[in-house]
Amino acid sequence: MNMRLVMFSGIVMMLVGTIAGLGASKYSEKQYQCCNIGPSLDLGYSQSRAPRTYALAGAAMGFIIGSSLELVRQSTPQEVEK
């Protein structure tokens, strides 16, 4: 089993998961701001909800899924040469 390949696959999928998490946080923003307390710049729409949290969740899931897929791919039995 090649652990370098497993780690590389996990890191690549972690980057993909981070980008997906940031996209999900951008998609989840509300269309209009309403009733914000305190000084704020009214943009007509709210900013992304917790982009750091979405990015970290996407990175964690991407690393776990990428590493797991590579481990499964490498653990399949090899054909026995006769």
GROMACS elastic network, one bead per residue, 0.5 to 0.9 nm:
[ bonds ]
;  ai    aj funct       b0    kb
    1     4     6  0.89927   500
    1     5     6  0.86589   500
    1     6     6  0.85330   500
    1    71     6  0.79785   500
    1    74     6  0.64150   500
    1    75     6  0.75445   500
    2     5     6  0.55096   500
    2     6     6  0.65742   500
    2     7     6  0.89578   500
    2    71     6  0.89496   500
    2    74     6  0.80207   500
    3     7     6  0.61109   500
    3     8     6  0.84589   500
    3    71     6  0.87835   500
    4     7     6  0.51672   500
    4     8     6  0.60449   500
    4     9     6  0.85327   500
    5     9     6  0.60448   500
    5    10     6  0.84792   500
    5    67     6  0.87890   500
    5    70     6  0.76317   500
    6     9     6  0.52179   500
    6    10     6  0.61916   500
    6    11     6  0.86952   500
    6    66     6  0.78065   500
    6    67     6  0.53007   500
    6    68     6  0.80748   500
    6    69     6  0.85959   500
    6    70     6  0.55706   500
    6    71     6  0.65014   500
    6    74     6  0.88988   500
    7    11     6  0.61242   500
    7    12     6  0.86287   500
    7    63     6  0.84660   500
    7    66     6  0.85591   500
    7    67     6  0.64838   500
    7    70     6  0.88585   500
    8    11     6  0.51161   500
    8    12     6  0.61643   500
    8    13     6  0.85722   500
    8    66     6  0.87586   500
    8    67     6  0.82077   500
    9    12     6  0.52384   500
    9    13     6  0.61765   500
    9    14     6  0.84346   500
    9    63     6  0.78145   500
    9    66     6  0.54208   500
    9    67     6  0.58997   500
    9    69     6  0.84371   500
    9    70     6  0.66597   500
   10    13     6  0.52293   500
   10    14     6  0.59646   500
   10    15     6  0.87532   500
   10    62     6  0.68304   500
   10    64     6  0.66479   500
   10    65     6  0.72586   500
   10    68     6  0.80648   500
   10    69     6  0.88262   500
   10    70     6  0.80981   500
   11    15     6  0.63643   500
   11    16     6  0.87400   500
   11    59     6  0.86431   500
   11    62     6  0.79568   500
   11    63     6  0.59455   500
   11    66     6  0.76563   500
   11    67     6  0.82556   500
   12    15     6  0.52549   500
   12    16     6  0.64700   500
   12    17     6  0.86884   500
   12    62     6  0.81364   500
   12    63     6  0.77556   500
   12    66     6  0.76037   500
   13    17     6  0.59791   500
   13    18     6  0.84843   500
   13    59     6  0.76307   500
   13    61     6  0.85134   500
   13    63     6  0.56295   500
   13    64     6  0.84606   500
   13    65     6  0.74569   500
   13    66     6  0.52574   500
   13    67     6  0.82389   500
   14    18     6  0.60961   500
   14    19     6  0.86891   500
   14    58     6  0.71444   500
   14    60     6  0.65777   500
   14    61     6  0.72766   500
   14    64     6  0.81571   500
   14    65     6  0.87081   500
   14    66     6  0.75143   500
   15    18     6  0.50570   500
   15    19     6  0.63738   500
   15    20     6  0.86360   500
   15    58     6  0.85222   500
   15    59     6  0.64106   500
   15    62     6  0.74116   500
   15    63     6  0.83489   500
   16    19     6  0.52552   500
   16    20     6  0.62095   500
   16    21     6  0.86250   500
   16    58     6  0.80077   500
   16    59     6  0.75230   500
   16    62     6  0.68205   500
   17    21     6  0.59955   500
   17    22     6  0.85762   500
   17    55     6  0.73059   500
   17    56     6  0.84990   500
   17    57     6  0.79559   500
   17    60     6  0.75978   500
   17    61     6  0.67846   500
   17    63     6  0.78322   500
   18    21     6  0.50262   500
   18    22     6  0.62384   500
   18    23     6  0.85657   500
   18    54     6  0.77475   500
   18    56     6  0.66547   500
   18    57     6  0.77158   500
   18    60     6  0.83868   500
   18    62     6  0.76824   500
   19    22     6  0.51638   500
   19    23     6  0.61734   500
   19    24     6  0.86191   500
   19    55     6  0.70106   500
   19    58     6  0.76566   500
   19    59     6  0.83248   500
   20    24     6  0.61328   500
   20    25     6  0.86928   500
   20    54     6  0.84838   500
   20    55     6  0.75344   500
   20    58     6  0.64801   500
   20    59     6  0.87038   500
   21    25     6  0.62497   500
   21    26     6  0.86338   500
   21    51     6  0.74958   500
   21    52     6  0.85864   500
   21    53     6  0.82483   500
   21    56     6  0.75132   500
   21    57     6  0.69585   500
   21    59     6  0.76168   500
   22    25     6  0.51111   500
   22    26     6  0.62498   500
   22    27     6  0.85972   500
   22    48     6  0.87532   500
   22    51     6  0.58317   500
   22    52     6  0.78321   500
   22    53     6  0.89912   500
   22    54     6  0.61521   500
   22    55     6  0.53575   500
   22    58     6  0.81785   500
   23    26     6  0.50717   500
   23    27     6  0.61018   500
   23    28     6  0.86346   500
   23    51     6  0.87531   500
   23    54     6  0.86823   500
   23    55     6  0.87190   500
   24    28     6  0.61344   500
   24    29     6  0.89689   500
   24    48     6  0.89136   500
   24    51     6  0.84126   500
   24    54     6  0.71043   500
   24    55     6  0.87219   500
   25    28     6  0.51428   500
   25    29     6  0.67361   500
   25    48     6  0.53454   500
   25    49     6  0.57229   500
   25    50     6  0.68206   500
   25    51     6  0.53292   500
   25    52     6  0.87200   500
   25    53     6  0.86995   500
   25    54     6  0.61042   500
   25    55     6  0.81343   500
   26    29     6  0.57157   500
   26    47     6  0.78090   500
   26    48     6  0.50753   500
   26    49     6  0.75106   500
   26    51     6  0.76146   500
   27    30     6  0.85090   500
   27    48     6  0.77235   500
   28    48     6  0.66588   500
   28    49     6  0.67216   500
   29    32     6  0.88635   500
   29    45     6  0.75202   500
   29    46     6  0.58601   500
   29    47     6  0.59285   500
   29    49     6  0.60605   500
   30    33     6  0.72291   500
   30    45     6  0.61063   500
   30    46     6  0.54197   500
   30    47     6  0.76204   500
   30    48     6  0.80309   500
   30    49     6  0.86653   500
   31    44     6  0.72170   500
   31    46     6  0.64821   500
   32    43     6  0.83702   500
   32    44     6  0.52957   500
   32    46     6  0.60721   500
   33    36     6  0.70566   500
   33    42     6  0.73836   500
   33    43     6  0.79583   500
   33    44     6  0.61519   500
   33    45     6  0.53602   500
   33    46     6  0.53829   500
   34    46     6  0.88294   500
   36    39     6  0.81181   500
   36    40     6  0.75750   500
   37    40     6  0.81414   500
   42    45     6  0.75419   500
   42    46     6  0.83298   500
   43    46     6  0.71250   500
   43    47     6  0.86319   500
   46    49     6  0.82331   500
   47    50     6  0.88839   500
   48    51     6  0.60715   500
   49    52     6  0.87970   500
   49    53     6  0.86397   500
   49    54     6  0.84216   500
   50    53     6  0.53849   500
   50    54     6  0.64978   500
   50    55     6  0.87324   500
   51    54     6  0.51616   500
   51    55     6  0.60263   500
   51    56     6  0.85650   500
   52    55     6  0.50866   500
   52    56     6  0.60926   500
   52    57     6  0.85171   500
   53    56     6  0.52201   500
   53    57     6  0.60929   500
   53    58     6  0.85076   500
   54    57     6  0.51565   500
   54    58     6  0.60586   500
   54    59     6  0.85165   500
   55    58     6  0.51119   500
   55    59     6  0.60456   500
   55    60     6  0.85980   500
   56    59     6  0.50082   500
   56    60     6  0.61018   500
   56    61     6  0.85463   500
   57    60     6  0.52076   500
   57    61     6  0.61519   500
   57    62     6  0.84196   500
   58    61     6  0.52047   500
   58    62     6  0.58851   500
   58    63     6  0.85171   500
   59    62     6  0.50351   500
   59    63     6  0.60937   500
   59    64     6  0.85948   500
   60    63     6  0.52622   500
   60    64     6  0.62424   500
   60    65     6  0.85760   500
   61    64     6  0.51910   500
   61    65     6  0.59899   500
   61    66     6  0.83492   500
   62    65     6  0.52003   500
   62    66     6  0.58078   500
   62    67     6  0.83238   500
   63    66     6  0.52047   500
   63    67     6  0.59482   500
   63    68     6  0.83090   500
   64    67     6  0.53759   500
   64    68     6  0.59685   500
   64    69     6  0.85305   500
   65    68     6  0.51033   500
   65    69     6  0.60351   500
   65    70     6  0.85878   500
   66    69     6  0.52575   500
   66    70     6  0.62851   500
   66    71     6  0.86464   500
   67    70     6  0.52055   500
   67    71     6  0.61251   500
   67    72     6  0.86442   500
   68    71     6  0.50505   500
   68    72     6  0.61613   500
   68    73     6  0.85133   500
   69    72     6  0.51553   500
   69    73     6  0.60789   500
   69    74     6  0.86320   500
   70    74     6  0.61242   500
   70    75     6  0.84930   500
   71    74     6  0.51948   500
   71    75     6  0.60161   500
   71    76     6  0.89052   500
   72    75     6  0.51025   500
   72    76     6  0.65935   500
   73    76     6  0.59478   500
   74    77     6  0.82469   500
   75    78     6  0.84842   500
   77    80     6  0.86866   500
   78    81     6  0.89422   500
